[in-house]
Amino acid sequence: MKELLTYIIQSLVDNPNEVSVTERNVSGDIIFEVRVEDSDMGKVIGRQGRIVKEIRVLMKAVAQRKGKRVSVEIMD
């Protein structure tokens, strides 16, 4: 799942080498922390948060098929 999320984020930004995805396990849930360069933040979030919302939906669908719970957080 981490590889899929990394691929999606890198495809959206101008500086794919600056993308960092960290995976944490908290109480059985997987939390992905995404860090991108400041200039690419808007591309990942999208207008009114639409892009990040769809990324979260996609990742939750993938996790559900594997019987897991997942959350995606965009970090400053």
Secondary structure by P-SEA (a helix, b strand, c coil): caaaaaaaaaacccccccbbbbbbbcccbbbbbbbcccccccccccccaaaaaaaaaaaaaaaaaacccccccccc
